Amino acid sequence: MATWFLRSSNNHGVIRKLSMAFSGKSTTAVVRRCFGSMEAGQKLDPYSCGDDYRENIGHQNQDLDFPGGKIPLTSQMKFISEASDKRLPCYRVLHDDGSLISNTIHNQLGEEVAVNMYSAMVTLKTMDTYLYEAQRQGRISFYMTTFGEEAINIASAAALSPHDFVLPQYREAGVLLWRGFTVQECTNQCFGNKDDKGKGRQMPVHYGSNKHNVITISSPLATQISQAAGVAYSLKMDKTGACAVAYTGEGATSEGDFHAGLNFAAVMEAPVIFICRNNGWAISTPVHEQFRSDGVVAKGLGYGIRSIRVDGNDVIAVYNAVRAARNMAISEERPILVEAMTYRVGHHSTSDDSTKYRPTNEIEYWKTTRSPIALFRKYIQRNGWWSDDQESELFIDVKKQVLEAIKTAEGMEKPALTELFSDVYEQMPPNLHEQESLNLKELLFQNLICGFLLTYLLSLGTGTNHLPIFLHSISQIMNTTQCSSLS
């Protein structure tokens, strides 16, 4: 109404008539009639509200058409509780013994799919175990495990189409494995060798694959949320019949990008699935210090997004929820939020020691009693699809595969120094041409010497010995492929 008044050529006359309309009459009745006229596409007539409607205003069965929506009226002043004791339920299919909950709604998994999913979960856990140890041995610089969250990774990936675009966070290695990204490709990325698709420019576990429609992981939290909304909107415009899927943790929901992304997706009706791994801990911040709402599912409802809460340790529940979410997202052109309740069994990363801020018995409980791998194994065994002999054979095969991949990746040459100039500009500018012609090996060596001397001077008196790190860095530069050809 304010905008209409500003653009009117007869503001004073309209305001005078509006004042007369309010004289001795119900304010809500006048406003109700005004917005009703606007909704019907009529010329704004703020002074023509009828007495028949005014007489009924105040009854609780009446609605008021605000620009923000048609809202029911009430004469009671009541505040919405900020944290209701009645929490939204969590969808689950399996009992802890692997049996189906009676009367549960689920899609029956076939033997082949179920066994493949279980094998992928074991592969993911094994790869995490040995790459984590490789970092502890100083063979790679960093690592993040998926311990305790294997079901969310594999089950959600199995419910998607290869044509869907995935925008992961940093705990979705299993999604790539399910899509065909190999253990060897994962280890190549972590070691940053010449076969690493990112050419050693990313931190370990920051995977990506054009071939498998997986957007490269970014370290900053929640950046993928708004990007996924944009990807989904593009897929919708192109009528591809595919959706976008963004993964995140509950800690990232405190970032502004999360809220901007959800709101954009809802308003633009983008076919995107937001999968939130609510594992209880954002590094060392417990969930009760993260937000006071009923988890993350309530945030989706707040943005007008259809949402569901699911047991993230139940493979079948996650598979069913994501499969249904995908069907709705594409057929109804709408975003869907899936909050998967789980627990981060491992440390946040190799830079973290979670025993400093959470009890070890809590970790042990979720590692054993509520293990998603152990739960799903019980399910496939109850169906006669798995045996102890198959378990032993799988463990031996996967361990061999992972260790061979690590050995191969570690022994492979690093990317050539000249790769520093590729994949940056389509046409290299003159200043980069000039830098490319320089002796990179000599420059790197000089910078390393300067850096070591500065570190040494700053650490005098601390008793810290930086010589091993210095010698290792020199060794890395000297072993870098094609260095000799640049000198």
C-alpha positions in Angstrom: 0.0 0.0 0.0 2.8 2.4 0.9 4.4 1.9 -2.6 1.0 2.6 -4.3 0.6 5.8 -2.3 4.0 7.1 -3.3 3.2 6.5 -7.0 -0.2 8.0 -6.9 -0.9 11.4 -8.6 -3.6 12.1 -6.1 -2.1 11.1 -2.8 -3.9 13.7 -0.7 -7.3 12.7 -2.0 -6.8 9.0 -1.4 -5.3 9.6 2.1 -8.4 11.8 2.9 -10.8 9.1 1.7 -8.8 6.4 3.6 -9.0 8.5 6.8 -12.8 8.8 6.3 -13.0 5.0 5.7 -11.3 4.4 9.1 -13.5 6.8 10.9 -15.6 4.8 13.4 -14.8 1.6 11.5 -12.7 -1.5 12.0 -9.1 -1.1 11.0 -8.7 -4.8 10.2 -11.8 -4.7 8.0 -10.5 -1.8 5.9 -7.1 -3.5 5.5 -8.7 -6.8 4.7 -10.8 -5.4 1.9 -7.9 -3.4 0.5 -5.6 -6.4 0.1 -8.5 -8.4 -1.2 -9.0 -5.9 -4.0 -5.3 -6.0 -4.8 -5.2 -9.8 -4.9 -8.2 -9.8 -7.3 -6.2 -7.5 -9.6 -8.6 -4.5 -9.0 -7.7 -0.9 -8.5 -6.9 -0.2 -4.9 -10.0 1.1 -3.2 -9.2 1.5 0.5 -12.4 3.2 1.5 -15.0 0.7 0.1 -15.0 -1.9 2.8 -18.5 -3.3 3.5 -20.3 -3.4 6.8 -21.1 -7.1 6.4 -17.4 -8.1 6.7 -16.7 -5.6 9.5 -19.4 -7.2 11.6 -17.7 -10.6 11.4 -14.1 -9.4 12.1 -12.8 -10.6 15.4 -14.2 -14.1 15.0 -11.4 -16.6 15.1 -12.4 -18.3 11.9 -11.6 -15.2 9.8 -8.5 -14.8 7.7 -6.6 -11.7 6.9 -4.8 -11.3 3.5 -1.5 -9.7 4.3 1.0 -9.3 1.5 3.0 -12.0 3.3 0.2 -14.5 3.2 -3.4 -15.3 4.2 -3.3 -15.5 8.0 -6.0 -16.8 10.4 -7.0 -14.3 13.1 -7.2 -14.9 16.8 -8.2 -12.8 19.8 -5.7 -14.7 22.0 -2.2 -13.4 22.5 0.0 -16.5 22.4 3.7 -16.7 21.8 5.1 -19.7 19.9 7.4 -21.8 22.2 11.1 -21.4 21.3 11.8 -25.0 22.1 8.9 -27.4 22.3 9.3 -30.5 24.5 7.6 -32.5 21.8 10.2 -33.1 19.2 9.7 -34.2 15.6 10.0 -38.0 15.3 12.8 -39.9 13.6 12.0 -42.3 10.8 13.5 -45.7 11.3 13.2 -49.2 9.7 15.5 -51.5 11.6 15.7 -52.7 15.2 19.1 -52.9 16.8 19.2 -56.6 16.1 18.7 -56.1 12.3 15.1 -57.1 12.2 12.4 -54.9 10.6 10.2 -52.8 12.7 6.6 -53.9 12.3 4.3 -51.9 10.1 7.3 -49.8 8.9 7.0 -48.2 5.4 10.1 -49.1 3.3 11.3 -50.4 0.0 12.7 -53.9 0.1 16.4 -54.0 -0.9 17.4 -56.8 -3.2 20.3 -59.1 -2.2 22.7 -57.8 -4.8 22.1 -54.1 -3.9 22.3 -54.8 -0.2 25.5 -56.7 -0.4 27.1 -54.1 -2.6 26.1 -51.4 -0.2 27.6 -53.3 2.7 30.8 -53.9 0.8 31.1 -50.2 0.0 30.6 -49.3 3.7 33.4 -51.7 4.7 35.6 -50.4 1.9 35.0 -46.8 3.1 35.9 -47.7 6.7 39.0 -49.6 5.7 40.2 -46.7 3.5 39.6 -44.3 6.3 41.6 -46.4 8.7 44.7 -46.7 6.7 44.8 -43.2 5.3 44.3 -41.9 8.8 47.3 -44.0 9.9 49.3 -42.7 6.9 48.8 -39.2 8.1 49.9 -40.1 11.6 53.1 -41.6 10.1 53.7 -38.3 8.3 53.1 -39.7 4.8 50.2 -37.3 4.0 49.5 -33.9 5.5 45.9 -34.2 6.6 42.9 -36.5 6.8 39.2 -36.7 7.8 37.4 -39.9 8.5 33.8 -40.9 8.1 33.7 -43.3 11.0 30.1 -43.8 12.2 28.6 -42.1 9.2 29.1 -44.8 6.6 25.3 -45.5 6.3 24.5 -41.9 5.3 27.3 -41.9 2.7 26.4 -45.2 0.9 22.7 -45.3 1.4 22.0 -41.8 0.1 24.4 -42.3 -2.8 22.6 -45.5 -3.8 19.2 -43.7 -3.8 20.4 -41.1 -6.4 20.8 -41.2 -10.1 24.3 -40.8 -11.7 22.9 -37.8 -13.5 22.2 -36.0 -10.2 24.8 -33.4 -9.2 26.5 -33.9 -5.8 27.9 -31.0 -3.8 29.6 -32.6 -0.8 31.2 -31.2 2.3 34.3 -33.1 3.5 32.9 -36.3 5.0 31.3 -37.8 1.8 34.1 -40.0 0.4 31.7 -42.9 0.3 29.4 -41.0 -2.1 32.2 -40.8 -4.6 33.2 -44.5 -4.1 29.6 -45.5 -4.8 29.6 -43.4 -7.9 32.7 -45.1 -9.3 35.5 -42.9 -7.9 38.1 -45.5 -7.1 40.2 -46.1 -3.9 43.3 -45.4 -6.1 41.8 -42.0 -7.1 41.1 -41.2 -3.5 44.7 -42.0 -2.4 46.1 -40.1 -5.4 44.3 -37.0 -4.2 45.5 -37.4 -0.6 49.1 -37.8 -1.7 48.8 -35.0 -4.3 50.7 -37.0 -7.0 50.7 -36.5 -10.8 47.5 -38.6 -11.2 45.6 -36.4 -8.8 42.9 -34.7 -10.8 43.5 -31.5 -8.7 47.3 -31.7 -9.4 48.2 -31.4 -5.8 46.5 -28.0 -5.3 43.9 -29.1 -2.8 44.0 -30.4 0.8 43.6 -34.2 1.2 40.0 -35.5 1.1 38.9 -32.5 -1.0 37.7 -34.7 -3.8 35.9 -33.8 -7.0 35.0 -35.5 -10.3 33.5 -34.1 -13.5 33.0 -37.7 -14.7 30.8 -38.5 -11.7 29.1 -35.2 -11.4 30.7 -34.4 -8.0 31.6 -30.8 -7.5 35.0 -30.3 -5.8 34.9 -29.9 -2.0 35.6 -26.5 -0.5 37.0 -26.1 3.0 34.8 -23.1 4.0 31.5 -24.4 5.6 28.2 -24.2 3.8 29.4 -22.6 0.6 28.0 -25.6 -1.3 24.4 -25.0 0.0 23.7 -21.9 -2.0 25.7 -23.3 -4.9 23.5 -26.4 -4.9 20.4 -24.2 -5.0 21.8 -22.6 -8.1 22.7 -25.9 -9.7 19.3 -27.3 -9.1 17.6 -24.2 -10.6 19.7 -24.6 -13.7 18.8 -28.3 -13.9 15.1 -27.3 -13.6 15.4 -24.7 -16.4 17.1 -27.2 -18.7 14.5 -29.8 -17.9 17.1 -32.5 -17.3 15.0 -34.6 -15.0 17.9 -34.5 -12.4 18.4 -32.9 -9.1 21.2 -31.4 -7.0 22.2 -32.9 -3.7 24.1 -30.9 -1.0 25.7 -32.5 2.1 26.5 -30.6 5.2 26.8 -31.0 9.0 24.7 -29.5 11.7 27.5 -27.0 12.5 27.3 -25.5 9.1 23.7 -24.6 9.6 24.9 -21.7 11.7 26.5 -20.2 8.6 24.7 -17.5 6.6 25.1 -19.4 3.4 23.0 -22.2 4.7 20.0 -19.9 5.3 20.5 -18.0 2.1 20.6 -21.3 0.1 17.5 -22.8 1.7 15.5 -19.6 1.2 16.6 -19.3 -2.4 15.8 -23.0 -3.1 12.3 -22.7 -1.5 11.4 -19.4 -3.3 12.7 -20.6 -6.7 11.3 -24.1 -6.3 14.6 -25.7 -7.1 14.9 -29.5 -7.2 17.6 -29.9 -4.6 18.0 -32.3 -1.6 19.8 -30.9 1.4 21.2 -33.8 3.5 22.4 -32.7 6.9 24.5 -35.1 9.0 23.5 -34.2 12.5 26.4 -36.0 14.3 26.2 -34.0 17.5 29.5 -32.3 17.3 30.8 -29.3 15.2 34.5 -30.0 16.0 34.3 -29.5 19.8 31.0 -27.6 19.9 28.1 -29.8 21.1 24.8 -29.5 19.3 23.0 -27.9 22.3 25.5 -25.0 22.0 24.9 -24.8 18.3 21.2 -24.0 18.3 18.0 -24.2 20.4 15.6 -25.3 17.7 14.4 -28.8 17.3 17.5 -29.9 15.4 17.9 -29.0 11.8 14.6 -30.3 10.5 12.8 -27.4 12.1 14.9 -25.0 10.1 13.7 -26.5 6.9 10.1 -26.1 7.9 10.8 -22.5 8.8 11.8 -21.9 5.2 8.8 -23.7 3.8 10.8 -26.7 2.8 9.3 -30.2 3.1 11.6 -32.0 5.6 12.1 -35.3 7.3 14.2 -36.6 10.2 15.8 -40.0 9.7 18.0 -42.4 11.7 21.3 -41.9 9.9 22.7 -45.2 11.2 19.9 -47.2 9.5 20.8 -47.9 5.9 17.3 -48.8 4.8 15.8 -45.7 6.4 18.3 -43.4 4.8 17.9 -45.1 1.4 14.1 -44.8 1.5 14.1 -41.2 2.7 16.5 -40.0 0.1 14.9 -42.0 -2.7 11.5 -40.5 -1.8 13.1 -37.0 -1.5 14.5 -37.3 -5.0 11.2 -38.3 -6.5 9.5 -35.4 -4.8 12.2 -32.9 -5.7 12.1 -33.7 -9.4 8.4 -34.4 -9.9 7.1 -31.5 -7.8 10.1 -29.2 -8.4 10.7 -28.4 -4.8 13.6 -28.6 -2.3 13.7 -31.3 0.3 15.6 -31.3 3.6 16.8 -34.6 5.1 18.2 -34.5 8.7 20.1 -37.7 9.3 20.7 -38.3 13.0 24.0 -40.0 13.7 27.3 -39.7 15.6 30.8 -38.7 14.6 32.8 -41.7 16.0 36.2 -40.4 14.8 38.0 -37.2 15.6 36.9 -34.2 13.6 40.2 -34.5 11.7 43.8 -35.4 12.2 44.2 -32.0 13.8 41.8 -32.8 16.5 41.7 -35.0 19.7 38.0 -35.4 20.6 38.8 -37.2 23.9 39.6 -33.7 25.2 36.0 -32.6 25.0 33.8 -35.7 25.1 33.8 -38.9 27.2 35.5 -42.0 25.7 32.6 -44.2 26.9 30.2 -42.2 24.7 32.5 -42.7 21.7 32.8 -46.4 22.4 29.0 -46.8 22.7 28.4 -45.4 19.2 31.4 -47.2 17.8 30.1 -50.6 18.9 26.4 -50.7 20.0 25.1 -48.2 17.4 27.6 -49.0 14.5 25.8 -48.6 11.2 28.0 -51.2 9.6 27.3 -53.8 12.4 23.6 -53.0 12.2 23.4 -53.6 8.4 25.5 -56.7 8.6 22.9 -58.1 11.0 20.2 -57.3 8.5 21.8 -59.0 5.5 22.8 -62.0 7.7 19.2 -62.4 8.9 18.2 -62.5 5.2 20.7 -65.2 4.5 22.7 -63.0 2.2 26.0 -62.9 4.2 28.2 -65.3 6.1 31.3 -65.1 8.3 33.4 -66.6 5.5 32.3 -63.8 3.2 33.1 -61.2 5.9 36.6 -62.6 6.2 37.1 -62.7 2.5 35.9 -59.1 2.1 38.1 -57.7 4.8 41.2 -59.4 3.3 40.4 -58.1 -0.2 39.6 -54.6 0.8 42.7 -54.3 3.0 44.9 -55.5 0.2 43.2 -53.0 -2.3 43.7 -50.0 0.0 47.3 -50.8 1.0 48.3 -51.3 -2.7 46.6 -48.0 -3.6 48.5 -46.2 -0.9 51.8 -47.8 -2.0 51.2 -46.8 -5.6 50.1 -43.3 -4.8 53.0 -42.7 -2.4 55.6 -43.9 -5.0 54.2 -41.8 -7.8 55.9 -38.6 -9.0 54.5 -35.3 -7.9 52.9 -32.9 -10.5 55.4 -31.0 -12.6 56.2 -27.5 -11.3 55.1 -26.2 -14.7 51.6 -27.3 -13.7 51.5 -24.2 -11.5 50.7 -22.2 -14.6 48.0 -24.5 -16.1 44.3 -24.4 -15.6 44.3 -20.8 -14.4 43.7 -18.8 -17.5 42.5 -19.8 -20.9 45.1 -17.5 -22.4 48.1 -17.0 -20.1 48.8 -13.3 -19.4 52.3 -11.8 -20.0 53.2 -11.7 -16.3 52.7 -15.4 -16.0 54.7 -16.1 -19.1 57.5 -14.2 -17.5 57.3 -16.2 -14.3 57.1 -19.4 -16.2 60.5 -18.7 -17.8 62.2 -18.3 -14.4 64.2 -21.0 -12.7 61.4 -22.3 -10.4 63.6 -24.8 -8.6 66.1 -22.2 -7.6 63.4 -19.8 -6.5 61.6 -22.4 -4.4 64.9 -23.4 -2.8 65.8 -19.8 -1.9 62.3 -19.2 -0.5 62.6 -22.4 1.6 66.0 -21.3 3.0 64.5 -17.9 3.9 61.5 -19.5 5.5 63.6 -21.9 7.5 65.9 -19.2 8.8 62.9 -17.0 9.8 61.3 -19.9 11.6 64.6 -20.7 13.3 65.0 -17.2 14.6 61.5 -17.0 15.9 61.8 -20.3 17.7 65.1 -19.6 19.5 64.8 -20.5 23.1 61.8 -22.8 22.6 63.8 -26.0 22.2 62.0 -26.9 18.9 64.0 -28.7 16.3 62.9 -27.7 12.8 65.7 -29.5 11.0 63.8 -32.7 10.1 61.0 -30.6 8.6 63.5 -28.5 6.7 65.3 -31.6 5.3 62.0 -33.2 4.3 60.9 -30.1 2.4 64.2 -30.0 0.5 63.8 -33.6 -0.4 60.3 -33.0 -1.7 61.5 -30.1 -3.9 64.5 -32.1 -5.2 62.2 -35.1 -6.0 59.6 -33.0 -7.8 59.3 -34.2 -11.3 61.0 -32.2 -14.1 62.8 -29.9 -11.6 66.1 -30.7 -13.4 64.8 -29.5 -16.7 63.9 -26.2 -15.2 67.4 -25.4 -13.9 
